[in-house]
Amino acid sequence: HKNYKLKIKKGDPISVEFMMAIKLYTDYDKLQYEFSKTYRRKKSIESNMDIAKRHSHFYHLGKWIKEAVHQFGTRTDTIDSNNTFYHGISQQTIFSSASTAIFNGPLSTSTDYSVAACFANQQGLIIEL
């Protein structure tokens, strides 16, 4: 298996660029917050072009994170794992169906419920994945 676009062969080590993108995303909460906001509509009338324009400011970071996850990540549905993952949301959110929620962007998770609870705060909620 070879990804010709990225010229990454299966088994290649992760590059510094990918590691830096992941490190920036995971270690800087304000950056993560601002970056993740660009995947969500501000208002229901906001167009896809408006979202794309906001997200364009983070184009390279988004590209490196997406490619790092796709090339070097492990799908949790393909491994034998008893881990439960939690995601904290800082505000009440309405989902049309709990079993088919789709997240169109990065989703930070933890196997530690208390970590997700810190992000959820008193007004938010915690999703068990």
C-alpha angles and dihedrals in degrees: 000000000000130000102218095189093058096024090227117148122207107269096025114138119253113266128237091250092058092045092050092051092050092045093050091049096047100039103043111061096186092051090047091049095049093043094049091049089065090068093058132071114249090205132009090247094055110119127229088247090056090051091047091050092052091045093049089077087067097038098125095043090049092047094051094045093048093048092045092053094044095045102036107017127101121231109233092212092061099052130074099248134152091193120127115208125211131200123194120214118194096214138039110273130189117222120193091216129006093212097053106040111150121202115200099198143021116331117196113210139176135196086219113085092203092058091055089046090059090058094043095054119183096303097048139065141236122234119208111212 
